[in-house]
Amino acid sequence: MEQEHGTHRIDIDGDATGPVIAGNHNVVVDAQHGSTVTLLVEREQPRPVRRDRVELLPRRQHAPLGREAELAALAAALRDGGPVQLWGPPGVGKSSILRYAARTLEPGPDGVVFLSGSHREPGDLAQDVFEACYEAAAYAPSGTELRRLMAGIRVTVYVDNAQLTEEQLRDLMDAAPDARFVFCGRERSLLGDGTALEVAGLGQAPGLALLTRALGARTPESERAALELWKAATGRPLLLLRAAALARPDASGTVALPRPGALADLLPLLLDQLDAEARGVLRLLATLSDADVDPAHLGALTGAADPSAVCVRLTELGLSEFTERGYRCAADAVPALWDRDPAAFPVDRLCEYFARWATQRSTTPNQISDHARALEVAAELAERAGRPDLAVRVAWAASPAMARSLRFGSWGRLLDRGRIAAEHAGDRRALAYFTHEEGIRSLVTGRRVVSAVLLAEAAVLWRQLGDAQGADAAAGAQQYTPQAPEPAPADGGSTAATPDDGGTSAALPDDGGSATAIPDDGRRRTRLPGRRLPRTPCGGGTPAQGRDEAHHPVPLRVHAEPPAPGAGRRPGRPPRRDGGPASLKHWSAAR
């Protein structure tokens, strides 16, 4: 399928439909008119099958030098029942310790799970753990059902780059009550019960051993020079490896190491070592900031013949980092690269590529979820470049598959980015779509009051566009929400002048049918306008009365045919700059 508008075209390679189940809502995700919702009955619920043994491991690596004490302390803390947190500054070797521990320390009685927590919210990580422990294709249990299913499963879960608050750590651990957790991050956030292990630089002997191993058969000019370099680097492996990469042999065959005082200037020198192909790959990684990117995308976008080999070389130089989802630019390498060459990778090529890739038949929901951060960054860059239409294109193309991945935290961030871009582009159809889908996401994650506001707003927008199918879909989903406040009129006037009773979306308990009981971000809830709308009748459906309040699943199917950006914009109508109707202004806060 394809749809054109102006110079933009989105091609949908085949039928993107596919059933998934989440909470107690049966959802058909439609990329054209917004999703529809019904409920499942008890007999329709899936029966996930527990795996006999869980082994989701990181790649193999060398034993980290000089980390025997840290590994022993970690093993002892796990024997005590955990949880454990490794924390320390970037480049100190935390991830190396965590990866080696996941492969070598005694696993839980039911196995081991290794996850990347980078830009993952607790609910998404909980779904990762569930899918590692159960055969349950395309199923996200509700929060209560998840805890029931995970009770008694004694796995050890290692989460790398887990930048979570103490409350978020607790929420994740509550989702798998009998698992042992090991977290790794820059800041200490595990307080009270549990063990927090600070990771410092390497001691003198292992630090010098690391330098020697990195130099290979080459011999440093003097032990004193190596010792001074270790002191200047405070034993941080990343700095020592960068210094070794710049070592140069003299006429006698000994190796001259960088001066200790030059450590701050290593990055420009390392950039000098790159050829044009490597510079192009690094520039793309730097453009995508802290996003993980598969080497296949790096090759397709830069033309690198062997992008994996290029990434390995960049990692050896300390300019990039290997992750479970690909590679990312080392954080401190980004400003150094921009100081040298401020030209970022062209945003139009970036967005057009990801929009095409997201709609290909071969692209799976898990691949979309793995690249959620890259998609968000691409959309944000398009906004900054004054091209909100490209941001809409990326977000709309990826949204259906992101929904099917069941990573509702990542889906919500993408919808938020798309909604902002639609407002700036003056694209009313895109605004209706993203508002509608956020209403659906709020419904299946148990935030029913917020869902009521958004679905009511979406129904108004669809009707203004003359899209009866979209309006009916929004109205149909409304029957499973509380009665909604009245949305703002189309001219931007606000209905929020009448104060409400001070309640929030959390004041009304959910119906127990959310896909997860874990908050997907930590942002505050919205305050709702005081006036009320009558319930919009749903074609062929009636509000559920006295329905089973237990947590039930939800099949989602996708009819993926996203319209081209700007397709719903009125001719000659300028983009809205007032933030949209009153209830939408609170959307970001509500999420």
C-alpha positions as CSV (number, residue, x, y, z in Angstrom):
1,M,0.0,0.0,0.0
2,E,1.1,3.5,-0.4
3,Q,-0.2,7.0,0.1
4,E,1.2,10.2,-1.4
5,H,1.0,13.8,-0.4
6,G,3.1,16.4,-2.1
7,T,6.6,15.1,-2.4
8,H,6.2,12.7,0.5
9,R,5.2,9.1,0.3
10,I,4.9,6.3,2.8
11,D,4.9,2.8,1.4
12,I,3.5,-0.1,3.5
13,D,5.1,-3.3,2.4
14,G,2.3,-5.8,2.8
15,D,-0.2,-6.3,5.5
16,A,1.1,-5.1,8.9
17,T,-1.7,-6.7,10.9
18,G,-1.0,-9.1,13.7
19,P,-2.8,-10.0,17.0
20,V,-1.4,-9.1,20.3
21,I,-2.9,-9.3,23.8
22,A,-2.6,-6.7,26.6
23,G,-4.7,-6.2,29.7
24,N,-8.4,-6.8,29.3
25,H,-8.9,-4.8,26.2
26,N,-9.2,-6.2,22.7
27,V,-7.6,-3.6,20.5
28,V,-7.3,-3.4,16.8
29,V,-4.5,-0.9,16.0
30,D,-5.3,0.9,12.8
31,A,-2.6,3.2,11.4
32,Q,-5.1,5.1,9.3
33,H,-8.1,5.9,11.5
34,G,-6.9,5.1,15.1
35,S,-7.4,2.0,17.1
36,T,-10.7,0.3,18.2
37,V,-11.3,-1.4,21.5
38,T,-13.5,-4.2,22.9
39,L,-13.1,-6.5,25.8
40,L,-12.1,-10.2,26.0
41,V,-14.0,-12.7,28.1
42,E,-12.4,-15.2,30.4
43,R,-12.3,-18.1,27.9
44,E,-10.4,-16.0,25.4
45,Q,-7.5,-15.3,27.7
46,P,-4.1,-16.7,26.6
47,R,-2.4,-19.4,28.6
48,P,1.3,-18.5,28.7
49,V,3.7,-21.5,29.0
50,R,6.6,-21.2,31.4
51,R,10.0,-22.0,30.0
52,D,11.9,-24.8,31.6
53,R,15.1,-22.8,31.7
54,V,15.9,-19.2,31.1
55,E,19.2,-18.1,29.6
56,L,19.2,-14.7,28.0
57,L,22.9,-13.9,28.2
58,P,25.2,-11.1,27.0
59,R,28.0,-11.8,24.5
60,R,31.2,-13.4,25.8
61,Q,34.1,-11.2,26.8
62,H,37.5,-11.3,28.5
63,A,37.5,-11.5,32.2
64,P,37.8,-7.9,33.5
65,L,41.3,-7.3,34.9
66,G,41.5,-6.5,38.6
67,R,37.8,-6.9,39.3
68,E,38.0,-10.0,41.6
69,A,37.0,-8.0,44.6
70,E,34.0,-6.5,42.9
71,L,32.9,-9.9,41.5
72,A,33.3,-11.5,45.0
73,A,31.2,-8.7,46.6
74,L,28.6,-9.0,43.9
75,A,28.4,-12.8,44.4
76,A,28.1,-12.5,48.1
77,A,25.3,-9.9,47.8
78,L,23.4,-12.2,45.5
79,R,23.7,-15.1,47.9
80,D,22.1,-12.8,50.5
81,G,19.2,-12.3,48.1
82,G,20.0,-9.0,46.5
83,P,19.1,-6.6,45.1
84,V,22.4,-5.1,44.1
85,Q,23.5,-2.0,42.2
86,L,26.8,-1.3,40.6
87,W,27.4,2.4,40.2
88,G,30.1,4.7,39.1
89,P,31.2,7.3,36.5
90,P,31.3,6.5,32.8
91,G,34.2,4.6,31.5
92,V,35.1,2.9,34.8
93,G,34.1,-0.6,33.7
94,K,30.7,-1.2,35.3
95,S,29.2,-2.8,32.2
96,S,32.2,-5.2,31.8
97,I,31.8,-6.4,35.4
98,L,28.0,-6.8,34.9
99,R,28.4,-8.8,31.7
100,Y,31.0,-11.1,33.0
101,A,29.0,-11.7,36.2
102,A,25.9,-12.6,34.2
103,R,27.9,-15.3,32.4
104,T,30.0,-16.6,35.2
105,L,28.3,-16.2,38.6
106,E,25.9,-18.8,39.8
107,P,22.5,-18.1,38.1
108,G,19.2,-18.2,39.8
109,P,17.6,-21.7,40.2
110,D,15.5,-20.9,37.1
111,G,18.1,-19.1,35.1
112,V,19.5,-15.7,34.2
113,V,18.2,-12.7,32.2
114,F,20.5,-9.9,30.9
115,L,18.8,-6.7,29.7
116,S,19.8,-3.2,28.5
117,G,17.9,-0.6,30.5
118,S,18.9,2.3,28.4
119,H,15.9,4.5,27.9
120,R,13.6,1.7,29.0
121,E,10.9,2.4,31.6
122,P,10.0,-0.1,34.3
123,G,6.9,-1.4,32.6
124,D,8.8,-2.1,29.4
125,L,11.6,-3.9,31.3
126,A,9.0,-5.9,33.2
127,Q,7.6,-7.1,29.9
128,D,11.2,-8.0,28.8
129,V,11.6,-10.2,31.9
130,F,8.2,-11.8,31.3
131,E,8.9,-12.7,27.7
132,A,12.2,-14.2,28.7
133,C,10.5,-16.5,31.2
134,Y,7.4,-17.4,29.3
135,E,6.4,-18.7,25.8
136,A,3.5,-16.2,25.2
137,A,3.7,-14.6,21.8
138,A,2.3,-11.1,21.6
139,Y,0.9,-11.1,25.1
140,A,1.4,-8.5,27.8
141,P,-0.3,-9.5,31.1
142,S,-1.8,-6.9,33.4
143,G,0.1,-5.8,36.4
144,T,-1.7,-8.1,38.8
145,E,-1.5,-11.1,36.4
146,L,2.2,-10.4,35.7
147,R,3.0,-10.6,39.4
148,R,1.0,-13.9,39.7
149,L,2.8,-15.4,36.7
150,M,6.2,-14.3,37.9
151,A,5.7,-15.5,41.5
152,G,8.0,-18.5,42.2
153,I,10.3,-17.8,39.2
154,R,13.7,-17.5,40.7
155,V,15.8,-15.9,38.0
156,T,18.7,-13.5,38.3
157,V,18.0,-10.4,36.3
158,Y,21.0,-8.2,35.3
159,V,20.0,-4.7,34.0
160,D,22.7,-2.6,32.4
161,N,22.4,1.2,32.0
162,A,19.5,1.2,34.4
163,Q,19.0,5.0,35.0
164,L,16.0,4.5,37.2
165,T,14.9,6.2,40.4
166,E,14.6,4.2,43.7
167,E,10.8,4.0,43.2
168,Q,11.2,2.8,39.7
169,L,13.6,0.1,40.8
170,R,11.1,-1.0,43.4
171,D,8.3,-1.1,40.8
172,L,10.3,-3.3,38.6
173,M,11.4,-5.7,41.3
174,D,7.7,-6.0,42.5
175,A,6.8,-7.2,39.0
176,A,9.0,-10.3,39.5
177,P,8.8,-10.8,43.3
178,D,11.0,-13.9,43.5
179,A,13.7,-12.8,41.1
180,R,17.1,-11.4,42.2
181,F,18.1,-8.1,40.5
182,V,21.4,-6.6,39.7
183,F,21.4,-3.0,38.3
184,C,24.1,-1.0,36.8
185,G,24.1,2.8,36.3
186,R,26.0,6.0,36.8
187,E,24.2,7.2,39.9
188,R,23.3,5.4,43.1
189,S,19.6,5.1,43.5
190,L,19.2,1.8,45.4
191,L,18.8,2.9,49.0
192,G,17.7,1.0,52.1
193,D,17.3,-2.7,51.5
194,G,19.9,-4.0,49.1
195,T,23.6,-3.6,48.4
196,A,25.1,-0.6,46.4
197,L,28.6,-1.3,45.2
198,E,30.6,1.7,44.0
199,V,32.9,0.8,41.1
200,A,36.2,2.8,41.1
201,G,39.1,2.8,38.7
202,L,41.6,-0.1,38.4
203,G,44.4,-0.5,40.9
204,Q,48.0,0.0,39.8
205,A,48.8,-3.6,38.9
206,P,45.6,-4.4,36.9
207,G,45.7,-0.9,35.3
208,L,49.3,-1.5,34.0
209,A,48.2,-5.0,32.9
210,L,45.4,-3.5,30.9
211,L,47.7,-1.1,29.2
212,T,50.1,-3.9,28.4
213,R,47.3,-6.1,27.0
214,A,46.0,-3.2,24.9
215,L,49.5,-2.6,23.5
216,G,49.9,-6.2,22.4
217,A,53.5,-7.2,21.7
218,R,54.7,-3.6,22.0
219,T,56.6,-2.5,25.1
220,P,56.0,0.9,26.7
221,E,59.0,3.2,26.8
222,S,59.2,2.9,30.6
223,E,57.3,1.6,33.5
224,R,57.4,5.0,35.0
225,A,55.6,6.6,32.0
226,A,52.9,3.9,32.2
227,L,52.5,4.4,36.0
228,E,52.1,8.2,35.6
229,L,49.5,7.6,32.9
230,W,47.6,5.2,35.1
231,K,47.6,7.8,37.9
232,A,46.4,10.6,35.6
233,A,43.6,8.4,34.3
234,T,42.6,7.4,37.9
235,G,42.6,3.9,36.7
236,R,39.6,4.3,34.4
237,P,39.8,1.6,31.7
238,L,38.3,3.8,29.0
239,L,41.0,6.4,29.3
240,L,43.8,3.8,29.5
241,L,42.5,2.1,26.3
242,R,42.3,5.5,24.5
243,A,45.9,6.2,25.5
244,A,47.1,2.8,24.3
245,A,45.4,3.4,20.9
246,L,47.5,6.5,20.5
247,A,50.8,4.9,21.5
248,R,53.5,5.0,18.8
249,P,56.7,3.0,18.5
250,D,60.0,4.9,18.2
251,A,63.1,3.8,16.2
252,S,64.1,1.3,18.9
253,G,60.8,-0.4,18.9
254,T,59.6,0.8,22.3
255,V,56.3,2.6,22.5
256,A,55.9,6.2,23.4
257,L,52.7,6.7,25.4
258,P,50.7,9.9,25.5
259,R,51.9,12.3,28.3
260,P,49.7,12.2,31.4
261,G,48.8,15.8,31.0
262,A,47.5,15.1,27.5
263,L,44.6,12.8,28.6
264,A,42.2,15.7,28.3
265,D,43.2,16.1,24.6
266,L,43.0,12.4,23.6
267,L,39.7,12.7,21.7
268,P,40.9,15.1,19.0
269,L,44.0,12.9,18.5
270,L,41.8,9.8,18.2
271,L,39.6,11.5,15.7
272,D,42.7,12.2,13.6
273,Q,43.1,8.4,13.3
274,L,39.8,7.9,11.5
275,D,39.4,7.5,7.7
276,A,36.4,9.0,5.9
277,E,34.3,5.9,6.3
278,A,34.8,5.7,10.0
279,R,34.2,9.5,10.4
280,G,30.9,9.1,8.6
281,V,29.7,6.3,10.9
282,L,30.8,8.2,14.0
283,R,29.1,11.4,12.7
284,L,25.8,9.4,12.3
285,L,26.2,7.9,15.8
286,A,26.9,11.3,17.3
287,T,23.9,12.8,15.5
288,L,21.7,10.2,17.1
289,S,23.2,11.1,20.5
290,D,22.8,8.3,23.1
291,A,20.7,6.0,20.8
292,D,21.7,2.4,20.1
293,V,21.9,1.7,16.4
294,D,22.2,-1.6,14.6
295,P,25.3,-1.7,12.2
296,A,23.0,-2.5,9.3
297,H,21.4,0.9,9.6
298,L,24.8,2.6,9.9
299,G,25.9,0.9,6.7
300,A,22.7,1.7,4.8
301,L,22.8,5.4,5.8
302,T,26.6,6.0,5.4
303,G,27.5,3.5,2.6
304,A,30.1,1.8,4.8
305,A,31.0,-1.5,3.2
306,D,31.5,-3.3,6.5
307,P,29.8,-1.2,9.2
308,S,30.3,-3.9,11.9
309,A,34.1,-3.8,11.4
310,V,34.0,0.0,11.5
311,C,32.1,-0.1,14.8
312,V,34.5,-2.5,16.3
313,R,37.4,-0.2,15.4
314,L,35.6,2.8,16.9
315,T,35.0,0.8,20.1
316,E,38.7,-0.1,20.3
317,L,39.5,3.6,20.1
318,G,37.0,4.3,22.9
319,L,34.8,6.4,20.6
320,S,31.8,4.2,20.6
321,E,30.2,1.6,22.9
322,F,28.8,-1.8,22.1
323,T,25.3,-2.6,23.5
324,E,22.8,-5.4,23.2
325,R,21.0,-3.4,20.5
326,G,24.0,-2.2,18.5
327,Y,26.4,0.7,19.0
328,R,26.2,4.1,20.4
329,C,28.6,7.1,20.4
330,A,30.7,7.5,23.6
331,A,29.1,10.4,25.4
332,D,32.2,12.5,25.7
333,A,33.1,12.0,22.0
334,V,30.0,13.8,20.8
335,P,31.1,17.4,21.8
336,A,34.6,16.6,20.6
337,L,33.3,15.6,17.2
338,W,31.1,18.7,16.9
339,D,34.0,21.0,17.8
340,R,35.8,19.6,14.9
341,D,33.0,19.3,12.4
342,P,29.6,20.8,13.4
343,A,27.8,19.4,10.4
344,A,25.4,16.7,11.7
345,F,24.1,13.9,9.5
346,P,21.3,15.3,7.2
347,V,18.1,15.0,9.1
348,D,15.9,14.6,6.0
349,R,17.9,11.5,4.9
350,L,17.7,10.2,8.5
351,C,13.9,10.6,8.8
352,E,13.1,9.3,5.3
353,Y,15.2,6.2,5.9
354,F,13.7,5.3,9.3
355,A,10.1,6.0,8.0
356,R,10.7,3.6,5.1
357,W,12.3,1.0,7.3
358,A,9.6,1.1,9.9
359,T,6.9,0.2,7.3
360,Q,8.7,-2.7,5.6
361,R,7.3,-6.1,5.9
362,S,10.6,-7.5,7.2
363,T,10.8,-5.0,10.1
364,T,9.5,-6.6,13.3
365,P,7.9,-4.9,16.3
366,N,10.8,-5.9,18.4
367,Q,13.2,-4.2,16.0
368,I,11.1,-1.0,16.2
369,S,11.2,-1.2,20.0
370,D,14.9,-1.7,20.0
371,H,15.4,1.5,18.0
372,A,12.8,3.5,19.9
373,R,15.4,6.0,21.1
374,A,16.8,6.5,17.6
375,L,13.3,7.2,16.2
376,E,12.6,9.7,19.0
377,V,15.9,11.5,18.4
378,A,15.3,11.6,14.6
379,A,11.9,13.1,15.2
380,E,13.3,15.7,17.6
381,L,16.1,16.6,15.2
382,A,13.5,17.2,12.5
383,E,11.6,19.5,14.8
384,R,14.7,21.5,15.6
385,A,15.5,21.8,11.8
386,G,12.1,23.3,11.2
387,R,10.7,20.1,9.6
388,P,7.9,18.9,11.9
389,D,6.4,17.2,8.8
390,L,9.3,14.8,8.9
391,A,8.9,14.2,12.6
392,V,5.2,13.3,12.0
393,R,6.3,11.0,9.2
394,V,8.7,9.0,11.4
395,A,6.4,8.9,14.4
396,W,3.3,7.8,12.4
397,A,5.2,5.2,10.4
398,A,6.6,3.6,13.6
399,S,3.7,3.9,15.9
400,P,1.7,0.8,14.8
401,A,4.6,-1.6,15.2
402,M,5.6,0.1,18.5
403,A,2.2,-0.7,19.8
404,R,2.5,-4.3,18.7
405,S,5.8,-4.6,20.5
406,L,3.9,-4.1,23.8
407,R,6.5,-1.6,25.0
408,F,3.9,1.0,26.1
409,G,6.5,3.3,27.6
410,S,8.4,3.6,24.4
411,W,5.1,3.9,22.4
412,G,4.0,6.8,24.6
413,R,7.2,8.8,24.1
414,L,6.9,8.3,20.3
415,L,3.2,9.4,20.4
416,D,4.1,12.5,22.4
417,R,6.8,13.4,19.9
418,G,4.4,12.9,17.0
419,R,1.6,15.0,18.7
420,I,4.0,17.9,19.3
421,A,5.2,17.8,15.7
422,A,1.6,17.6,14.3
423,E,0.7,20.7,16.2
424,H,3.7,22.6,14.8
425,A,3.1,21.3,11.3
426,G,-0.6,22.3,11.5
427,D,-1.4,18.7,10.5
428,R,-4.9,18.1,11.9
429,R,-5.2,14.5,10.8
430,A,-1.9,13.6,12.4
431,L,-3.0,15.4,15.6
432,A,-6.3,13.4,15.6
433,Y,-4.4,10.2,15.1
434,F,-1.7,10.8,17.9
435,T,-4.4,12.0,20.3
436,H,-6.5,9.0,19.6
437,E,-3.6,6.5,20.0
438,E,-2.5,8.1,23.3
439,G,-6.0,7.8,24.5
440,I,-5.9,4.1,23.7
441,R,-2.5,3.7,25.3
442,S,-3.8,5.4,28.4
443,L,-6.8,3.1,28.5
444,V,-4.8,-0.1,28.3
445,T,-2.2,1.1,30.9
446,G,-5.0,1.8,33.4
447,R,-5.1,5.7,33.2
448,R,-8.8,5.8,32.4
449,V,-9.6,9.4,33.3
450,V,-6.8,10.7,31.0
451,S,-8.0,8.3,28.4
452,A,-11.5,9.7,28.5
453,V,-10.2,13.2,27.9
454,L,-8.0,12.2,25.0
455,L,-10.6,10.0,23.3
456,A,-13.3,12.7,23.6
457,E,-10.8,15.2,22.0
458,A,-9.9,12.7,19.3
459,A,-13.6,12.1,18.4
460,V,-14.1,15.9,17.9
461,L,-11.0,16.1,15.7
462,W,-12.0,13.2,13.6
463,R,-15.5,14.6,13.1
464,Q,-14.1,17.9,12.0
465,L,-12.0,16.1,9.4
466,G,-15.1,14.2,8.2
467,D,-13.6,10.9,9.2
468,A,-16.5,8.8,10.5
469,Q,-14.4,5.7,11.0
470,G,-12.0,7.5,13.3
471,A,-14.8,9.2,15.2
472,D,-16.6,5.8,15.7
473,A,-13.3,4.2,16.9
474,A,-12.8,6.9,19.5
475,A,-16.4,6.8,20.6
476,G,-16.2,3.0,20.9
477,A,-13.2,3.1,23.1
478,Q,-14.9,5.8,25.3
479,Q,-17.4,3.3,26.7
480,Y,-14.6,1.7,28.8
481,T,-13.6,5.0,30.4
482,P,-15.2,7.3,33.0
483,Q,-17.4,10.1,31.6
484,A,-15.1,12.6,30.0
485,P,-14.9,16.4,30.6
486,E,-15.9,18.4,27.6
487,P,-13.1,19.0,25.1
488,A,-12.2,22.5,24.0
489,P,-13.9,24.1,21.0
490,A,-12.1,23.9,17.7
491,D,-11.2,27.5,17.7
492,G,-8.8,27.0,20.6
493,G,-11.0,28.3,23.3
494,S,-10.6,26.6,26.6
495,T,-13.2,24.7,28.7
496,A,-10.7,24.6,31.5
497,A,-11.7,27.9,33.1
498,T,-14.2,26.1,35.3
499,P,-12.0,24.6,38.0
500,D,-12.5,20.9,38.7
501,D,-12.8,19.3,42.2
502,G,-9.0,19.0,42.4
503,G,-9.0,15.3,41.5
504,T,-6.4,13.7,39.3
505,S,-6.5,10.7,37.1
506,A,-5.2,8.7,40.0
507,A,-8.2,9.6,42.1
508,L,-10.4,7.2,40.2
509,P,-9.2,3.6,40.5
510,D,-8.7,1.7,37.3
511,D,-10.7,-1.3,36.4
512,G,-7.9,-3.8,36.9
513,G,-7.5,-4.3,33.2
514,S,-4.4,-2.3,32.5
515,A,-1.5,-3.9,30.7
516,T,0.8,-3.0,33.5
517,A,0.5,-1.7,37.0
518,I,4.0,-0.1,36.8
519,P,3.9,3.7,36.0
520,D,5.4,4.2,32.6
521,D,7.2,7.4,33.5
522,G,7.0,9.3,36.7
523,R,5.4,12.5,35.4
524,R,2.5,14.1,37.3
525,R,-1.1,13.5,36.3
526,T,-3.3,16.0,34.5
527,R,-5.9,18.1,36.1
528,L,-9.2,17.7,34.2
529,P,-11.7,20.4,33.1
530,G,-14.9,20.4,35.1
531,R,-17.6,20.2,32.4
532,R,-18.8,16.9,31.2
533,L,-19.7,15.4,27.9
534,P,-22.4,12.8,27.4
535,R,-21.2,9.4,26.4
536,T,-20.9,9.1,22.6
537,P,-22.8,6.1,21.4
538,C,-20.7,3.3,19.9
539,G,-21.9,1.7,16.7
540,G,-22.9,-1.8,17.6
541,G,-21.6,-1.7,21.2
542,T,-22.8,-0.8,24.6
543,P,-20.9,0.1,27.7
544,A,-19.9,-3.0,29.7
545,Q,-22.0,-3.3,32.9
546,G,-20.7,-5.3,35.8
547,R,-17.9,-6.8,33.7
548,D,-15.3,-9.0,35.2
549,E,-12.9,-6.8,37.0
550,A,-10.0,-9.3,36.8
551,H,-7.1,-8.5,34.6
552,H,-7.6,-9.8,31.1
553,P,-5.6,-9.6,27.9
554,V,-6.0,-7.7,24.7
555,P,-5.4,-8.7,21.0
556,L,-4.1,-5.8,18.9
557,R,-4.1,-5.9,15.1
558,V,-2.6,-3.3,12.8
559,H,-4.0,-2.0,9.6
560,A,-0.9,-0.1,8.8
561,E,-1.4,2.6,6.2
562,P,-0.3,5.9,7.7
563,P,-1.3,8.9,5.7
564,A,1.5,11.1,4.4
565,P,2.4,14.1,6.6
566,G,0.2,17.0,6.3
567,A,-2.6,15.1,4.7
568,G,-5.2,16.5,7.1
569,R,-4.2,20.1,7.0
570,R,-6.7,22.6,5.7
571,P,-5.4,24.5,2.6
572,G,-3.9,27.8,3.6
573,R,-4.4,27.1,7.3
574,P,-1.3,28.2,9.3
575,P,0.1,25.8,11.9
576,R,-1.4,26.3,15.4
577,R,1.0,27.7,17.9
578,D,-1.3,27.8,21.0
579,G,-0.6,24.2,22.0
580,G,-4.0,22.9,20.8
581,P,-7.1,22.5,22.8
582,A,-7.0,22.8,26.6
583,S,-7.0,19.1,27.4
584,L,-4.2,18.5,25.0
585,K,-2.0,21.1,26.7
586,H,-1.9,18.8,29.7
587,W,-1.1,15.7,27.7
588,S,2.7,15.7,28.4
589,A,2.1,16.3,32.1
590,A,-0.5,13.5,32.2
591,R,1.8,11.0,30.6
